[in-house]
Amino acid sequence: MKKTSSLSGHIGALITIFLWGTTFISTKVLLRSFQPVEILLIRFIIGAIALFLIYPKIFKFTSWKREGTFALAGLLGISLYYLCENLALTYTLAANIGVIVSVSPLFIAILSAVLDHKRLSGSFMAGFVLAIAGIALISFNGTGGSGHGSIVGDVLALLAAVIWALYSYIVTRMNTFYYNSFQMTRRTFMYGIIFILPIFWLTHGSINLPTLAEPLNLANILFLGLGASALCFLLWTFVVQKLGPVQASIYLYLVPVVNVIAAWLILKEPITPAMIVGIVLTIGGLVLSAR
């Protein structure tokens, strides 16, 4: 029974990683017809509705302090992170962004060490240097090597990784509230949408529904809203329960690999020897730091 349960956890992890690894591809396709903030707004409205349908219990007002924490999580993890990521995709390769954003655990560890007054180990620092060297190689490959990337896009992706680290720290505080995880995630989505709306109204104000209804666009936006947002959240919760956080986290190192392969197959983005070395350095640095 335990073996079957573990197998279901591994299968769930592989499905989640595949979905997360191809998220950048769907966004890149949608950017041909929509602006970054449009995709962001539509995606999380769909995700919020899906989470409400799955768990329709109303989440009442908690307290100003706790609502402030939810609002900050929405600002960082929904509005700013995905805005930086979507903007980065307008400048550089989807493969670049998938690898660069994957280093967010390093910034999470650095932030935790600074705030908790802890020392970082030598192996962590060595892994950090390796990962940054890999990112630099990938970035150079895109700008100076293949000519399809942009340093602006790579910097935006790195900024997204830092923002995600800040968001993750806020989430650790949210978890001490001991509310239902569906309700907290839905509340975070709601605040994220609230912060996105002013930007949307100032820059667009409306969405081209006929263009959105086109089969390719509709399929990709539903994938982002239902698959990458709502379904992945449910699946990853299941995976962590079955495998534990440590074993589950190992699968996260496959996200940039899936992303690079998907970008090559679907978007026809080049995979050069320099990019392969950069990916190996980045993932190797992550693994070394995690030890």
C-alpha positions as a Markdown table, in Angstrom:
| # | Residue | x | y | z |
|---|---|---|---|---|
| 1 | Met | 0.0 | 0.0 | 0.0 |
| 2 | Lys | 2.8 | 2.4 | 0.9 |
| 3 | Lys | 4.6 | 1.5 | -2.4 |
| 4 | Thr | 1.5 | 2.3 | -4.4 |
| 5 | Ser | 1.1 | 5.6 | -2.5 |
| 6 | Ser | 4.7 | 6.5 | -3.2 |
| 7 | Leu | 4.3 | 5.7 | -6.9 |
| 8 | Ser | 1.2 | 7.9 | -7.1 |
| 9 | Gly | 3.3 | 10.7 | -5.6 |
| 10 | His | 6.1 | 10.3 | -8.2 |
| 11 | Ile | 3.5 | 10.3 | -11.0 |
| 12 | Gly | 1.9 | 13.4 | -9.6 |
| 13 | Ala | 5.3 | 15.1 | -9.3 |
| 14 | Leu | 6.2 | 14.3 | -13.0 |
| 15 | Ile | 2.8 | 15.7 | -14.2 |
| 16 | Thr | 3.3 | 18.9 | -12.1 |
| 17 | Ile | 6.9 | 19.4 | -13.4 |
| 18 | Phe | 5.8 | 18.9 | -17.0 |
| 19 | Leu | 3.0 | 21.5 | -16.6 |
| 20 | Trp | 5.3 | 24.0 | -14.8 |
| 21 | Gly | 8.0 | 23.4 | -17.3 |
| 22 | Thr | 5.8 | 24.3 | -20.3 |
| 23 | Thr | 4.1 | 27.3 | -18.7 |
| 24 | Phe | 6.7 | 29.7 | -20.2 |
| 25 | Ile | 5.9 | 28.2 | -23.7 |
| 26 | Ser | 2.1 | 29.0 | -23.4 |
| 27 | Thr | 2.8 | 32.5 | -22.2 |
| 28 | Lys | 5.3 | 33.0 | -25.1 |
| 29 | Val | 2.6 | 31.9 | -27.6 |
| 30 | Leu | 0.0 | 34.2 | -26.0 |
| 31 | Leu | 2.3 | 37.2 | -26.2 |
| 32 | Arg | 1.9 | 37.1 | -29.9 |
| 33 | Ser | -1.7 | 38.3 | -29.4 |
| 34 | Phe | -1.8 | 39.8 | -25.9 |
| 35 | Gln | 0.2 | 42.1 | -23.7 |
| 36 | Pro | 1.9 | 40.7 | -20.5 |
| 37 | Val | -0.6 | 42.3 | -18.1 |
| 38 | Glu | -3.6 | 41.0 | -20.1 |
| 39 | Ile | -2.3 | 37.4 | -19.8 |
| 40 | Leu | -1.6 | 37.9 | -16.1 |
| 41 | Leu | -5.1 | 39.2 | -15.3 |
| 42 | Ile | -7.0 | 36.6 | -17.3 |
| 43 | Arg | -4.9 | 33.7 | -16.0 |
| 44 | Phe | -5.4 | 34.5 | -12.3 |
| 45 | Ile | -9.1 | 35.3 | -12.7 |
| 46 | Ile | -9.6 | 31.8 | -14.2 |
| 47 | Gly | -7.4 | 30.3 | -11.4 |
| 48 | Ala | -9.3 | 32.1 | -8.6 |
| 49 | Ile | -12.7 | 30.9 | -10.0 |
| 50 | Ala | -11.4 | 27.4 | -10.3 |
| 51 | Leu | -10.2 | 27.4 | -6.7 |
| 52 | Phe | -13.5 | 28.7 | -5.5 |
| 53 | Leu | -15.4 | 26.0 | -7.4 |
| 54 | Ile | -13.1 | 23.3 | -5.9 |
| 55 | Tyr | -13.5 | 24.8 | -2.3 |
| 56 | Pro | -16.5 | 27.2 | -2.3 |
| 57 | Lys | -16.4 | 27.9 | 1.4 |
| 58 | Ile | -16.4 | 31.7 | 2.0 |
| 59 | Phe | -13.2 | 33.0 | 3.7 |
| 60 | Lys | -14.3 | 35.8 | 6.0 |
| 61 | Phe | -12.2 | 38.9 | 6.9 |
| 62 | Thr | -9.5 | 37.9 | 9.4 |
| 63 | Ser | -7.6 | 41.0 | 10.8 |
| 64 | Trp | -6.0 | 44.0 | 9.3 |
| 65 | Lys | -2.5 | 42.6 | 10.0 |
| 66 | Arg | -3.2 | 39.2 | 8.4 |
| 67 | Glu | -5.1 | 40.8 | 5.5 |
| 68 | Gly | -1.9 | 42.9 | 5.0 |
| 69 | Thr | 0.1 | 39.7 | 4.8 |
| 70 | Phe | -2.2 | 38.2 | 2.2 |
| 71 | Ala | -2.1 | 41.5 | 0.3 |
| 72 | Leu | 1.7 | 41.6 | 0.3 |
| 73 | Ala | 1.8 | 38.0 | -0.9 |
| 74 | Gly | -0.6 | 38.9 | -3.7 |
| 75 | Leu | 1.5 | 41.9 | -4.7 |
| 76 | Leu | 4.8 | 39.9 | -4.7 |
| 77 | Gly | 3.8 | 36.4 | -5.8 |
| 78 | Ile | 1.1 | 37.2 | -8.3 |
| 79 | Ser | 1.4 | 40.8 | -9.5 |
| 80 | Leu | 5.2 | 41.6 | -9.5 |
| 81 | Tyr | 6.6 | 38.1 | -10.1 |
| 82 | Tyr | 4.4 | 37.2 | -13.0 |
| 83 | Leu | 4.6 | 40.7 | -14.5 |
| 84 | Cys | 8.4 | 40.5 | -14.5 |
| 85 | Glu | 8.3 | 37.0 | -15.9 |
| 86 | Asn | 5.8 | 37.9 | -18.7 |
| 87 | Leu | 7.7 | 41.1 | -19.5 |
| 88 | Ala | 11.0 | 39.0 | -19.7 |
| 89 | Leu | 9.4 | 36.7 | -22.2 |
| 90 | Thr | 8.9 | 39.7 | -24.6 |
| 91 | Tyr | 12.6 | 40.3 | -24.6 |
| 92 | Thr | 14.4 | 37.0 | -24.3 |
| 93 | Leu | 14.2 | 33.2 | -24.9 |
| 94 | Ala | 11.7 | 31.1 | -22.9 |
| 95 | Ala | 14.5 | 28.7 | -22.3 |
| 96 | Asn | 16.6 | 31.4 | -20.7 |
| 97 | Ile | 13.8 | 32.4 | -18.3 |
| 98 | Gly | 13.0 | 28.9 | -17.3 |
| 99 | Val | 16.6 | 28.3 | -16.1 |
| 100 | Ile | 17.1 | 31.7 | -14.5 |
| 101 | Val | 13.9 | 31.7 | -12.5 |
| 102 | Ser | 14.8 | 28.2 | -11.2 |
| 103 | Val | 17.5 | 29.7 | -8.9 |
| 104 | Ser | 14.9 | 31.3 | -6.7 |
| 105 | Pro | 15.6 | 28.7 | -3.9 |
| 106 | Leu | 19.2 | 30.2 | -3.6 |
| 107 | Phe | 17.7 | 33.7 | -2.9 |
| 108 | Ile | 15.2 | 32.2 | -0.5 |
| 109 | Ala | 18.1 | 30.6 | 1.5 |
| 110 | Ile | 20.1 | 33.9 | 1.5 |
| 111 | Leu | 17.0 | 35.9 | 2.6 |
| 112 | Ser | 16.3 | 33.4 | 5.4 |
| 113 | Ala | 19.9 | 33.5 | 6.5 |
| 114 | Val | 19.9 | 37.3 | 6.7 |
| 115 | Leu | 16.6 | 37.6 | 8.5 |
| 116 | Asp | 17.3 | 34.7 | 10.9 |
| 117 | His | 21.0 | 35.7 | 11.4 |
| 118 | Lys | 22.4 | 32.3 | 10.2 |
| 119 | Arg | 25.6 | 31.6 | 8.4 |
| 120 | Leu | 25.6 | 30.1 | 5.0 |
| 121 | Ser | 27.8 | 27.0 | 4.5 |
| 122 | Gly | 30.7 | 26.8 | 2.1 |
| 123 | Ser | 28.9 | 24.3 | -0.1 |
| 124 | Phe | 26.0 | 26.7 | -0.4 |
| 125 | Met | 28.2 | 29.6 | -1.5 |
| 126 | Ala | 30.1 | 27.3 | -4.0 |
| 127 | Gly | 26.7 | 26.2 | -5.4 |
| 128 | Phe | 25.5 | 29.8 | -5.6 |
| 129 | Val | 28.7 | 30.8 | -7.6 |
| 130 | Leu | 28.2 | 27.9 | -9.9 |
| 131 | Ala | 24.5 | 28.7 | -10.5 |
| 132 | Ile | 25.3 | 32.4 | -11.2 |
| 133 | Ala | 28.1 | 31.4 | -13.6 |
| 134 | Gly | 25.6 | 29.2 | -15.4 |
| 135 | Ile | 23.1 | 32.0 | -15.7 |
| 136 | Ala | 25.8 | 34.3 | -17.0 |
| 137 | Leu | 26.7 | 31.8 | -19.6 |
| 138 | Ile | 23.1 | 31.3 | -20.7 |
| 139 | Ser | 22.5 | 35.0 | -20.9 |
| 140 | Phe | 25.7 | 35.5 | -23.0 |
| 141 | Asn | 24.6 | 32.7 | -25.2 |
| 142 | Gly | 21.3 | 34.5 | -25.9 |
| 143 | Thr | 22.7 | 38.0 | -26.5 |
| 144 | Gly | 26.2 | 37.5 | -27.8 |
| 145 | Gly | 25.9 | 33.9 | -29.1 |
| 146 | Ser | 22.6 | 33.2 | -30.8 |
| 147 | Gly | 21.3 | 36.7 | -31.0 |
| 148 | His | 17.8 | 35.7 | -30.0 |
| 149 | Gly | 18.0 | 36.9 | -26.4 |
| 150 | Ser | 18.3 | 40.1 | -24.4 |
| 151 | Ile | 20.1 | 41.1 | -21.3 |
| 152 | Val | 17.1 | 43.1 | -20.3 |
| 153 | Gly | 14.9 | 40.0 | -20.4 |
| 154 | Asp | 17.5 | 38.0 | -18.4 |
| 155 | Val | 17.7 | 40.7 | -15.7 |
| 156 | Leu | 13.9 | 40.8 | -15.5 |
| 157 | Ala | 13.9 | 37.0 | -15.0 |
| 158 | Leu | 16.6 | 37.3 | -12.3 |
| 159 | Leu | 14.5 | 40.0 | -10.6 |
| 160 | Ala | 11.5 | 37.6 | -10.7 |
| 161 | Ala | 13.5 | 35.0 | -8.9 |
| 162 | Val | 14.4 | 37.5 | -6.1 |
| 163 | Ile | 10.7 | 38.6 | -5.9 |
| 164 | Trp | 9.7 | 34.9 | -5.6 |
| 165 | Ala | 12.1 | 34.5 | -2.7 |
| 166 | Leu | 10.4 | 37.5 | -0.9 |
| 167 | Tyr | 7.0 | 36.0 | -1.6 |
| 168 | Ser | 8.1 | 32.6 | -0.2 |
| 169 | Tyr | 9.2 | 34.2 | 3.0 |
| 170 | Ile | 5.8 | 35.8 | 3.3 |
| 171 | Val | 4.1 | 32.4 | 2.7 |
| 172 | Thr | 6.0 | 31.0 | 5.7 |
| 173 | Arg | 4.3 | 33.6 | 7.8 |
| 174 | Met | 0.9 | 32.9 | 6.2 |
| 175 | Asn | 1.3 | 29.2 | 7.1 |
| 176 | Thr | 1.5 | 30.1 | 10.8 |
| 177 | Phe | -2.1 | 31.4 | 10.6 |
| 178 | Tyr | -3.3 | 27.8 | 10.1 |
| 179 | Tyr | -6.1 | 28.6 | 7.8 |
| 180 | Asn | -7.2 | 26.3 | 5.0 |
| 181 | Ser | -4.6 | 26.4 | 2.2 |
| 182 | Phe | -7.2 | 26.7 | -0.6 |
| 183 | Gln | -8.7 | 29.8 | 1.1 |
| 184 | Met | -5.3 | 31.4 | 1.7 |
| 185 | Thr | -4.2 | 30.8 | -1.9 |
| 186 | Arg | -7.6 | 32.1 | -3.2 |
| 187 | Arg | -7.2 | 35.2 | -1.0 |
| 188 | Thr | -3.7 | 35.8 | -2.4 |
| 189 | Phe | -5.0 | 35.5 | -5.9 |
| 190 | Met | -7.7 | 38.0 | -5.1 |
| 191 | Tyr | -5.2 | 40.6 | -3.9 |
| 192 | Gly | -2.9 | 39.9 | -6.8 |
| 193 | Ile | -5.8 | 40.6 | -9.2 |
| 194 | Ile | -6.6 | 43.9 | -7.3 |
| 195 | Phe | -3.0 | 45.1 | -7.8 |
| 196 | Ile | -3.1 | 44.1 | -11.5 |
| 197 | Leu | -6.3 | 45.9 | -12.3 |
| 198 | Pro | -5.1 | 49.5 | -12.1 |
| 199 | Ile | -2.2 | 48.7 | -14.4 |
| 200 | Phe | -4.6 | 47.0 | -16.8 |
| 201 | Trp | -7.0 | 49.9 | -16.8 |
| 202 | Leu | -4.2 | 52.4 | -17.4 |
| 203 | Thr | -2.6 | 50.5 | -20.2 |
| 204 | His | -5.5 | 48.6 | -21.9 |
| 205 | Gly | -8.9 | 48.8 | -20.2 |
| 206 | Ser | -10.4 | 46.0 | -22.3 |
| 207 | Ile | -9.7 | 42.5 | -23.6 |
| 208 | Asn | -10.2 | 41.5 | -27.2 |
| 209 | Leu | -12.6 | 38.7 | -26.7 |
| 210 | Pro | -12.8 | 37.4 | -30.3 |
| 211 | Thr | -9.0 | 37.1 | -30.3 |
| 212 | Leu | -9.1 | 35.3 | -26.9 |
| 213 | Ala | -11.7 | 32.9 | -28.2 |
| 214 | Glu | -9.4 | 31.7 | -31.0 |
| 215 | Pro | -8.7 | 28.0 | -30.3 |
| 216 | Leu | -4.9 | 28.4 | -29.9 |
| 217 | Asn | -5.2 | 31.4 | -27.5 |
| 218 | Leu | -8.1 | 29.9 | -25.6 |
| 219 | Ala | -6.3 | 26.6 | -25.1 |
| 220 | Asn | -3.2 | 28.3 | -23.8 |
| 221 | Ile | -5.0 | 30.7 | -21.4 |
| 222 | Leu | -7.0 | 27.8 | -20.0 |
| 223 | Phe | -3.8 | 25.8 | -19.6 |
| 224 | Leu | -2.3 | 28.6 | -17.6 |
| 225 | Gly | -5.4 | 29.3 | -15.5 |
| 226 | Leu | -6.6 | 25.8 | -14.8 |
| 227 | Gly | -3.5 | 23.8 | -15.3 |
| 228 | Ala | -0.5 | 25.8 | -14.2 |
| 229 | Ser | -2.3 | 27.7 | -11.5 |
| 230 | Ala | -5.2 | 25.7 | -10.0 |
| 231 | Leu | -4.3 | 22.1 | -10.9 |
| 232 | Cys | -0.6 | 22.4 | -10.2 |
| 233 | Phe | -1.4 | 23.8 | -6.7 |
| 234 | Leu | -3.6 | 20.8 | -6.0 |
| 235 | Leu | -1.2 | 18.3 | -7.4 |
| 236 | Trp | 1.9 | 19.7 | -5.6 |
| 237 | Thr | 0.0 | 19.6 | -2.3 |
| 238 | Phe | -0.7 | 15.9 | -3.0 |
| 239 | Val | 2.9 | 15.2 | -4.0 |
| 240 | Val | 4.4 | 16.8 | -0.8 |
| 241 | Gln | 1.9 | 14.7 | 1.3 |
| 242 | Lys | 2.9 | 11.5 | -0.4 |
| 243 | Leu | 6.7 | 12.0 | -0.8 |
| 244 | Gly | 7.6 | 14.6 | 1.8 |
| 245 | Pro | 9.0 | 18.1 | 1.1 |
| 246 | Val | 12.6 | 17.0 | 0.6 |
| 247 | Gln | 12.0 | 14.2 | -1.9 |
| 248 | Ala | 9.4 | 16.3 | -3.7 |
| 249 | Ser | 11.7 | 19.3 | -4.0 |
| 250 | Ile | 14.2 | 17.2 | -6.1 |
| 251 | Tyr | 11.7 | 17.2 | -8.9 |
| 252 | Leu | 11.9 | 21.0 | -9.1 |
| 253 | Tyr | 15.3 | 20.7 | -10.7 |
| 254 | Leu | 13.7 | 19.1 | -13.7 |
| 255 | Val | 11.6 | 22.3 | -14.5 |
| 256 | Pro | 14.3 | 24.1 | -16.4 |
| 257 | Val | 15.2 | 20.9 | -18.3 |
| 258 | Val | 11.6 | 20.4 | -19.4 |
| 259 | Asn | 11.4 | 24.1 | -20.3 |
| 260 | Val | 14.4 | 24.1 | -22.5 |
| 261 | Ile | 13.3 | 20.9 | -24.4 |
| 262 | Ala | 9.8 | 22.3 | -24.8 |
| 263 | Ala | 11.1 | 25.6 | -26.1 |
| 264 | Trp | 13.3 | 23.8 | -28.6 |
| 265 | Leu | 10.5 | 21.5 | -29.8 |
| 266 | Ile | 7.6 | 24.0 | -29.9 |
| 267 | Leu | 9.1 | 27.4 | -30.3 |
| 268 | Lys | 12.1 | 26.2 | -32.3 |
| 269 | Glu | 14.5 | 28.0 | -29.9 |
| 270 | Pro | 18.1 | 26.9 | -30.4 |
| 271 | Ile | 20.0 | 24.7 | -27.9 |
| 272 | Thr | 23.7 | 25.5 | -28.2 |
| 273 | Pro | 26.6 | 23.8 | -26.4 |
| 274 | Ala | 27.1 | 27.0 | -24.3 |
| 275 | Met | 23.5 | 26.8 | -23.2 |
| 276 | Ile | 23.8 | 23.1 | -22.2 |
| 277 | Val | 26.9 | 23.9 | -20.1 |
| 278 | Gly | 25.1 | 26.8 | -18.5 |
| 279 | Ile | 22.1 | 24.6 | -17.6 |
| 280 | Val | 24.4 | 22.0 | -16.1 |
| 281 | Leu | 26.2 | 24.6 | -14.1 |
| 282 | Thr | 23.0 | 26.2 | -12.9 |
| 283 | Ile | 21.3 | 22.9 | -11.9 |
| 284 | Gly | 24.5 | 21.6 | -10.4 |
| 285 | Gly | 24.8 | 24.8 | -8.3 |
| 286 | Leu | 21.2 | 24.3 | -7.1 |
| 287 | Val | 21.8 | 20.7 | -6.1 |
| 288 | Leu | 25.1 | 21.6 | -4.3 |
| 289 | Ser | 23.5 | 24.4 | -2.4 |
| 290 | Ala | 20.5 | 22.2 | -1.5 |
| 291 | Arg | 22.9 | 19.7 | 0.2 |
